Amino acid sequence: MVPLFQRPYTWGEKQWKTLWEDLTDFYDLDPADQRSTHFMGAIVTMPARSVPVGVSKFLVIDGQQRLTTIAILMTALRDALSPSEPAYRRIQTHYLTNEGYPGTDHLKLLPTQADRTSFAPLIESPGGEIPASGFRKAYEFFRNRFKTLSENESGNVPQRLLQIVESRLMVVMINLSDTDDPYLIFESLNFKGSPLEQADLVRNYFLMRFPVHEQQLVYDELWLPMQTRLGQSLTEFMRHARGADGEEVRKGDVYAAIKRVLGDRDTGSVRLAVQRMSNLSILYARILGVQAEPEVGLDAYFDRFRRLDFTSVYPLLLSLYEDYADQQFELSEFVAALWTCPPN
């Protein structure tokens, strides 16, 4: 299972071409010679916290692009074979699906939520209509390469390529145990190359604290609206939210600060923290002016802070606004607190 917090499928022709060339390098080798292999790197997984039914589930912490591309390659190989060939059924029932299991458990590889509607038809409907997506482009890339290779080579090209995939491609599987810290490993894997934003790391951390069957609901109902509401201001909001609780946090330390606060809390407490952050994001959006303020007159004060670029007072303003929203004091008292910088 590719977790919700992972990015969608992003490989393109450059990566597909590299994989194809790696495969075809073995085409003319004696199939009996097993000494030469192609190492594709490490795949890092961890057992998923899920309900104890269906197939055993593992979250893909690192390696989703490679696993997904191999799955697409296998669908292209399957469709290049005759349904009457044993290899066709072997690909479908052994590499692509879990035979006898319904729903999402039927897929051997389950992409992140945004990719599922485009990926599932490749697996479930051989020869059917494939939605426009990166998956279809990858599928068409490999099918075109099969056709070109078949024109230049004798024998059953799909069978030979399947044999190469099965016997030549090698990975190291690293499956984290319950005693490993998946967060630390995820951080180290995702700080290479282009680091994730602080808000991305917070999102990942939050979602990984929930069982797999709850992650989608938390993402859809709490995180996604907050992310949509604040956009590029999300990380700065989280920094100011910590400031509203009295902790001064630098921009690059937002994730570490939130993780430090929530590290020993149970799932229920983490859910409450995400809920509160989601509620605060609505107030913060009003302070920024990206969402309408329902109380007549308040936005004039917020606008003054915005025009003067008084972002240093946002943590205090957010804390006061939360108390007002919780009806801990009246509107007049909230306005009196804002009066230190009255609007024109």
FINU-174641 format. One record per residue (C-alpha): residue in one letter; residue number from 0; y, x, z. Coordinates in pm, 1 decimal. Last residue first. Example, Ala and Ser with C-alpha at 12.3 -4.5 7.8 and 13.67 -1.06 7.14 Angstrom:
BEGIN
rest | nr | Y | X | Z
s | 1 | -106.0 | 1367.0 | 714.0
a | 0 | -450.0 | 1230.0 | 780.0
END
This chain:
BEGIN
rest | nr | Y | X | Z
n | 343 | 5408.7 | -790.9 | 1033.7
p | 342 | 5069.3 | -757.3 | 1198.9
p | 341 | 5041.0 | -659.7 | 1564.9
c | 340 | 4886.4 | -323.8 | 1665.8
t | 339 | 4859.4 | -349.7 | 2044.7
w | 338 | 4820.3 | -722.9 | 1983.0
l | 337 | 4449.2 | -692.2 | 1906.0
a | 336 | 4348.9 | -733.7 | 2270.2
a | 335 | 4591.2 | -1026.8 | 2299.5
v | 334 | 4426.3 | -1181.1 | 1992.6
f | 333 | 4088.0 | -1163.6 | 2164.2
e | 332 | 4235.1 | -1320.4 | 2477.9
s | 331 | 4388.9 | -1602.1 | 2273.8
l | 330 | 4057.1 | -1660.1 | 2100.2
e | 329 | 3885.3 | -1717.7 | 2433.1
f | 328 | 3641.8 | -1494.6 | 2617.9
q | 327 | 3265.6 | -1435.7 | 2649.5
q | 326 | 3209.9 | -1679.0 | 2365.0
d | 325 | 2936.7 | -1463.4 | 2202.4
a | 324 | 3164.1 | -1428.7 | 1897.0
y | 323 | 3439.2 | -1306.6 | 2132.9
d | 322 | 3205.2 | -1049.1 | 2285.2
e | 321 | 3099.4 | -935.4 | 1938.1
y | 320 | 3464.2 | -911.0 | 1829.7
l | 319 | 3546.8 | -694.4 | 2129.3
s | 318 | 3261.9 | -453.0 | 2049.7
l | 317 | 3351.9 | -446.7 | 1680.4
l | 316 | 3716.9 | -375.3 | 1759.5
l | 315 | 3616.8 | -93.8 | 1993.8
p | 314 | 3391.5 | 61.2 | 1727.7
y | 313 | 3653.2 | -5.7 | 1456.0
v | 312 | 3935.5 | 175.2 | 1638.5
s | 311 | 3883.3 | 502.8 | 1453.5
t | 310 | 3896.7 | 313.9 | 1124.3
f | 309 | 4273.2 | 273.0 | 1160.0
d | 308 | 4333.9 | 304.1 | 785.0
l | 307 | 4686.4 | 162.4 | 825.2
r | 306 | 4612.4 | -95.9 | 556.5
r | 305 | 4272.8 | -174.2 | 708.1
f | 304 | 4404.1 | -211.8 | 1063.9
r | 303 | 4676.6 | -443.4 | 936.4
d | 302 | 4420.3 | -643.6 | 739.1
f | 301 | 4213.9 | -695.5 | 1052.7
y | 300 | 4517.6 | -843.1 | 1228.1
a | 299 | 4596.6 | -1075.4 | 938.0
d | 298 | 4226.2 | -1161.9 | 920.5
l | 297 | 4248.7 | -1319.0 | 1264.7
g | 296 | 4502.3 | -1582.3 | 1161.6
v | 295 | 4269.4 | -1870.8 | 1081.8
e | 294 | 3918.3 | -1813.6 | 1216.6
p | 293 | 3664.1 | -1827.4 | 931.1
e | 292 | 3711.0 | -1460.6 | 827.5
a | 291 | 3592.9 | -1422.5 | 468.2
q | 290 | 3356.9 | -1138.9 | 381.9
v | 289 | 3448.7 | -807.1 | 218.6
g | 288 | 3760.0 | -781.3 | 436.2
l | 287 | 3640.4 | -475.2 | 625.0
i | 286 | 3675.7 | -657.5 | 958.0
r | 285 | 3494.7 | -955.7 | 808.4
a | 284 | 3209.5 | -733.1 | 689.6
y | 283 | 3193.6 | -583.2 | 1040.8
l | 282 | 3147.6 | -928.9 | 1192.0
i | 281 | 2860.8 | -1004.8 | 954.5
s | 280 | 2712.6 | -658.9 | 1016.6
l | 279 | 2712.2 | -730.5 | 1389.1
n | 278 | 2466.6 | -1014.6 | 1338.0
s | 277 | 2233.3 | -789.4 | 1136.5
m | 276 | 2259.4 | -520.0 | 1402.0
r | 275 | 2168.8 | -774.9 | 1666.5
q | 274 | 1865.8 | -888.7 | 1470.0
v | 273 | 1756.0 | -528.5 | 1410.8
a | 272 | 1781.9 | -455.8 | 1783.2
l | 271 | 1597.7 | -776.9 | 1871.2
r | 270 | 1316.3 | -677.4 | 1633.5
v | 269 | 1300.7 | -332.5 | 1794.8
s | 268 | 1267.0 | -495.8 | 2136.6
g | 267 | 979.5 | -711.7 | 2014.6
t | 266 | 806.4 | -414.5 | 1852.2
d | 265 | 805.5 | -211.4 | 2173.8
r | 264 | 1069.5 | 39.6 | 2275.6
d | 263 | 1008.7 | 410.9 | 2328.8
g | 262 | 1197.5 | 547.3 | 2026.6
l | 261 | 1467.6 | 280.0 | 2012.5
v | 260 | 1765.9 | 471.9 | 2152.6
r | 259 | 1665.3 | 813.1 | 2015.7
k | 258 | 1582.6 | 663.2 | 1676.2
i | 257 | 1927.2 | 507.6 | 1658.6
a | 256 | 2096.8 | 839.1 | 1739.6
a | 255 | 1877.6 | 1042.5 | 1503.0
y | 254 | 1950.2 | 800.7 | 1218.4
v | 253 | 2325.0 | 809.7 | 1275.0
d | 252 | 2345.0 | 1188.8 | 1307.9
g | 251 | 2496.4 | 1284.4 | 971.4
k | 250 | 2803.1 | 1063.7 | 1017.8
r | 249 | 2870.9 | 1192.3 | 1368.5
v | 248 | 2799.9 | 963.8 | 1663.2
e | 247 | 3015.6 | 869.6 | 1961.8
e | 246 | 2805.9 | 653.1 | 2192.2
g | 245 | 2976.6 | 370.2 | 2381.4
d | 244 | 2782.6 | 71.3 | 2256.8
a | 243 | 3055.5 | -9.2 | 2002.2
g | 242 | 3026.6 | 353.3 | 1891.8
r | 241 | 2663.7 | 289.4 | 1798.8
a | 240 | 2786.5 | 0.8 | 1585.0
h | 239 | 3054.4 | 229.5 | 1440.0
r | 238 | 2788.6 | 471.4 | 1315.6
m | 237 | 2578.8 | 184.4 | 1184.9
f | 236 | 2879.9 | 47.2 | 997.0
e | 235 | 2944.8 | 389.1 | 845.7
t | 234 | 2587.3 | 393.2 | 715.1
l | 233 | 2619.1 | 45.7 | 564.3
s | 232 | 2956.7 | 95.3 | 397.5
q | 231 | 2798.0 | 166.7 | 58.0
g | 230 | 2666.0 | -188.7 | 37.6
l | 229 | 2792.1 | -397.9 | 331.2
r | 228 | 2668.3 | -752.4 | 263.5
t | 227 | 2376.3 | -658.7 | 40.0
q | 226 | 2242.0 | -416.4 | 301.2
m | 225 | 2287.6 | -671.5 | 579.6
p | 224 | 2122.1 | -944.4 | 370.5
l | 223 | 1833.4 | -703.4 | 290.2
w | 222 | 1772.0 | -596.6 | 650.6
l | 221 | 1736.2 | -920.9 | 840.8
e | 220 | 1557.8 | -1200.1 | 654.8
d | 219 | 1400.4 | -1019.1 | 360.1
y | 218 | 1319.5 | -688.0 | 531.5
v | 217 | 1197.0 | -843.0 | 854.2
l | 216 | 982.9 | -1091.6 | 660.3
q | 215 | 838.2 | -822.5 | 434.5
q | 214 | 759.0 | -593.7 | 727.2
e | 213 | 561.5 | -851.2 | 926.2
h | 212 | 222.2 | -813.3 | 751.6
v | 211 | 254.7 | -434.6 | 762.9
p | 210 | 294.7 | -424.9 | 1140.2
f | 209 | 649.2 | -331.5 | 1245.7
r | 208 | 789.5 | 6.5 | 1354.4
m | 207 | 764.7 | 137.7 | 998.3
l | 206 | 1027.1 | -116.9 | 896.4
f | 205 | 1284.0 | 11.7 | 1145.2
y | 204 | 1227.7 | 376.9 | 1060.1
n | 203 | 1252.6 | 316.3 | 688.0
r | 202 | 1574.7 | 120.9 | 728.9
v | 201 | 1720.3 | 391.4 | 954.5
l | 200 | 1624.3 | 659.3 | 701.8
d | 199 | 1784.7 | 465.0 | 419.1
a | 198 | 2101.1 | 411.5 | 626.8
q | 197 | 2124.3 | 788.6 | 683.6
e | 196 | 2106.3 | 842.7 | 308.4
l | 195 | 1789.9 | 1001.6 | 173.3
p | 194 | 1790.6 | 1368.5 | 90.0
s | 193 | 1780.2 | 1485.2 | -275.0
g | 192 | 1529.6 | 1768.8 | -313.6
k | 191 | 1339.6 | 1790.4 | 14.9
f | 190 | 1447.3 | 1571.9 | 304.9
n | 189 | 1192.2 | 1308.1 | 213.5
l | 188 | 873.4 | 1491.3 | 305.9
s | 187 | 1015.1 | 1621.3 | 634.2
e | 186 | 1144.1 | 1276.4 | 731.1
f | 185 | 816.5 | 1101.6 | 646.1
i | 184 | 624.5 | 1357.5 | 851.9
l | 183 | 854.0 | 1307.0 | 1151.1
y | 182 | 827.5 | 929.6 | 1119.0
p | 181 | 449.9 | 931.2 | 1080.5
d | 180 | 402.7 | 1095.7 | 1422.0
d | 179 | 34.9 | 1181.7 | 1443.1
t | 178 | -183.6 | 1048.7 | 1726.7
d | 177 | -290.5 | 739.2 | 1532.5
s | 176 | -424.5 | 961.3 | 1258.3
l | 175 | -250.9 | 1062.7 | 939.0
n | 174 | -456.8 | 1067.2 | 621.7
i | 173 | -392.8 | 1376.6 | 413.6
m | 172 | -576.3 | 1359.7 | 81.2
v | 171 | -561.5 | 1678.7 | -124.1
v | 170 | -566.1 | 1598.0 | -492.4
m | 169 | -779.6 | 1690.7 | -793.0
l | 168 | -786.4 | 1577.4 | -1153.8
r | 167 | -1074.2 | 1735.5 | -1347.4
s | 166 | -1386.5 | 1523.0 | -1295.6
e | 165 | -1277.6 | 1159.2 | -1299.2
v | 164 | -966.4 | 1203.0 | -1512.8
i | 163 | -1153.0 | 1424.2 | -1760.0
q | 162 | -1442.9 | 1177.1 | -1784.1
l | 161 | -1195.7 | 898.5 | -1847.3
l | 160 | -1039.8 | 1104.7 | -2124.7
r | 159 | -1380.2 | 1154.7 | -2287.8
q | 158 | -1462.3 | 784.3 | -2271.0
p | 157 | -1120.1 | 694.2 | -2413.8
v | 156 | -1168.6 | 943.2 | -2704.1
n | 155 | -1512.9 | 822.7 | -2811.8
g | 154 | -1609.9 | 1075.7 | -3074.3
s | 153 | -1399.8 | 1257.8 | -3331.2
e | 152 | -1045.6 | 1384.3 | -3281.1
n | 151 | -726.6 | 1371.1 | -3484.9
e | 150 | -678.2 | 996.4 | -3530.0
s | 149 | -815.3 | 933.3 | -3181.0
l | 148 | -549.4 | 1164.5 | -3033.8
t | 147 | -270.9 | 966.9 | -3199.1
k | 146 | -412.4 | 635.3 | -3077.5
f | 145 | -465.6 | 760.5 | -2724.8
r | 144 | -107.0 | 893.0 | -2717.4
n | 143 | 22.4 | 552.3 | -2824.1
r | 142 | -178.8 | 384.7 | -2546.1
f | 141 | -41.6 | 636.5 | -2295.3
f | 140 | 323.3 | 568.6 | -2381.9
e | 139 | 262.8 | 192.9 | -2402.4
y | 138 | 130.6 | 189.3 | -2044.8
a | 137 | 421.7 | 402.0 | -1921.8
k | 136 | 672.6 | 171.1 | -2089.3
r | 135 | 492.5 | -131.6 | -1947.2
f | 134 | 505.6 | 12.4 | -1596.4
g | 133 | 874.0 | 98.8 | -1632.4
s | 132 | 932.8 | -270.0 | -1686.4
a | 131 | 929.0 | -547.7 | -1944.6
p | 130 | 658.9 | -792.6 | -1835.5
i | 129 | 306.6 | -733.4 | -1976.2
e | 128 | 149.2 | -1015.5 | -2178.4
g | 127 | -228.6 | -1011.5 | -2168.3
g | 126 | -482.4 | -759.1 | -2299.4
p | 125 | -631.7 | -709.7 | -1956.6
s | 124 | -477.2 | -962.6 | -1715.4
e | 123 | -523.0 | -862.3 | -1349.2
i | 122 | -430.1 | -495.6 | -1351.5
l | 121 | -140.5 | -485.2 | -1594.7
p | 120 | -34.4 | -833.5 | -1482.2
a | 119 | -2.2 | -705.4 | -1119.8
f | 118 | 251.7 | -430.8 | -1192.9
s | 117 | 554.5 | -631.1 | -1302.0
t | 116 | 529.7 | -893.2 | -1026.6
r | 115 | 451.9 | -621.2 | -771.2
d | 114 | 742.5 | -384.3 | -833.9
a | 113 | 1008.2 | -529.3 | -600.2
q | 112 | 751.0 | -565.6 | -320.9
t | 111 | 638.2 | -202.7 | -316.3
p | 110 | 322.7 | -134.3 | -511.8
l | 109 | -28.3 | -245.8 | -405.7
l | 108 | -299.3 | -7.6 | -526.1
k | 107 | -661.2 | -126.2 | -520.4
l | 106 | -541.5 | -475.6 | -601.5
h | 105 | -764.8 | -759.8 | -481.8
d | 104 | -620.9 | -743.9 | -130.9
t | 103 | -299.0 | -884.8 | -277.2
g | 102 | -466.3 | -1218.5 | -327.4
p | 101 | -843.9 | -1249.1 | -305.8
y | 100 | -1121.6 | -995.4 | -236.9
g | 99 | -1451.3 | -1004.8 | -427.3
e | 98 | -1399.0 | -688.3 | -626.4
n | 97 | -1140.7 | -452.0 | -486.6
t | 96 | -941.8 | -367.6 | -797.1
l | 95 | -816.7 | -79.4 | -1011.8
y | 94 | -1054.8 | 214.6 | -966.0
h | 93 | -1394.4 | 60.3 | -894.2
t | 92 | -1392.1 | -289.7 | -1040.7
q | 91 | -1167.7 | -241.5 | -1343.6
i | 90 | -1249.3 | 120.8 | -1424.6
r | 89 | -1621.7 | 73.8 | -1377.8
r | 88 | -1615.5 | -247.0 | -1583.7
y | 87 | -1468.4 | -69.0 | -1883.0
a | 86 | -1694.1 | 233.2 | -1832.5
p | 85 | -1998.6 | 9.6 | -1864.3
e | 84 | -1893.4 | -80.0 | -2221.8
s | 83 | -1902.7 | -450.3 | -2312.4
p | 82 | -1531.3 | -493.6 | -2245.7
s | 81 | -1471.9 | -243.3 | -2529.9
l | 80 | -1255.7 | 50.5 | -2433.4
a | 79 | -888.2 | 113.7 | -2512.7
d | 78 | -792.0 | -153.5 | -2262.3
r | 77 | -967.6 | 33.9 | -1981.7
l | 76 | -801.4 | 362.2 | -2076.3
a | 75 | -457.2 | 199.3 | -2068.7
t | 74 | -536.9 | 41.1 | -1732.3
m | 73 | -651.4 | 382.2 | -1606.9
l | 72 | -325.1 | 544.2 | -1716.5
i | 71 | -136.2 | 276.3 | -1525.1
a | 70 | -338.5 | 353.7 | -1212.5
i | 69 | -278.0 | 727.4 | -1262.9
t | 68 | 94.4 | 657.7 | -1287.2
t | 67 | 89.1 | 454.5 | -966.8
l | 66 | -95.4 | 723.3 | -772.4
r | 65 | 141.0 | 994.4 | -895.3
q | 64 | 458.4 | 797.5 | -817.8
q | 63 | 320.6 | 681.7 | -480.0
g | 62 | 243.9 | 1034.0 | -359.5
d | 61 | 392.3 | 1047.0 | -10.7
i | 60 | 380.7 | 797.5 | 277.4
v | 59 | 134.9 | 563.8 | 106.5
l | 58 | 36.2 | 308.6 | 370.2
f | 57 | -335.1 | 251.5 | 415.8
k | 56 | -525.5 | -76.0 | 430.1
s | 55 | -891.2 | -142.8 | 502.4
v | 54 | -998.5 | -444.8 | 299.0
g | 53 | -975.5 | -799.2 | 425.3
v | 52 | -933.1 | -899.8 | 787.7
p | 51 | -816.9 | -718.5 | 1102.5
v | 50 | -445.9 | -817.2 | 1072.5
s | 49 | -236.1 | -518.0 | 989.4
r | 48 | -113.9 | -187.0 | 1127.2
a | 47 | -161.7 | 30.4 | 822.0
p | 46 | -365.3 | 348.5 | 848.0
m | 45 | -165.1 | 649.8 | 728.4
t | 44 | -133.4 | 813.4 | 389.5
v | 43 | -21.6 | 1145.9 | 242.3
i | 42 | -132.8 | 1239.4 | -110.9
a | 41 | -111.5 | 1613.4 | -170.2
g | 40 | -72.7 | 1795.2 | -500.5
m | 39 | -194.3 | 1721.0 | -853.1
f | 38 | -440.4 | 2011.4 | -883.0
h | 37 | -591.0 | 2035.4 | -1233.2
t | 36 | -950.5 | 2150.3 | -1247.9
s | 35 | -1154.0 | 2426.1 | -1414.6
r | 34 | -1492.4 | 2515.9 | -1268.0
q | 33 | -1667.5 | 2195.8 | -1369.7
d | 32 | -1813.1 | 2325.7 | -1695.1
a | 31 | -2059.2 | 2055.1 | -1805.3
p | 30 | -1781.2 | 1872.4 | -1989.7
d | 29 | -1740.1 | 2180.2 | -2213.3
l | 28 | -1368.5 | 2222.0 | -2269.0
d | 27 | -1202.6 | 2071.7 | -2577.8
y | 26 | -1022.6 | 1792.9 | -2394.1
f | 25 | -925.5 | 1991.5 | -2084.3
d | 24 | -571.9 | 2075.7 | -2201.2
t | 23 | -551.6 | 1708.8 | -2298.7
l | 22 | -518.7 | 1605.9 | -1935.1
d | 21 | -240.0 | 1846.5 | -1840.6
e | 20 | -54.7 | 1754.7 | -2159.5
w | 19 | -75.0 | 1386.7 | -2065.4
l | 18 | 48.1 | 1454.0 | -1712.8
t | 17 | 349.3 | 1646.2 | -1843.5
k | 16 | 424.5 | 1377.2 | -2100.5
w | 15 | 414.8 | 1106.3 | -1834.4
q | 14 | 655.8 | 1308.2 | -1615.2
k | 13 | 913.0 | 1353.9 | -1892.7
e | 12 | 857.0 | 1000.6 | -2021.8
g | 11 | 962.1 | 836.6 | -1697.9
w | 10 | 867.7 | 817.6 | -1331.1
t | 9 | 1079.9 | 582.9 | -1122.0
y | 8 | 846.2 | 330.6 | -955.3
p | 7 | 1036.8 | 166.3 | -673.3
r | 6 | 1174.3 | 354.5 | -371.4
q | 5 | 973.3 | 337.2 | -52.6
f | 4 | 1099.6 | 123.4 | 234.5
l | 3 | 879.6 | -167.7 | 139.8
p | 2 | 567.0 | 39.4 | 190.9
v | 1 | 338.4 | 135.6 | -100.5
m | 0 | 0.0 | 0.0 | 0.0
END
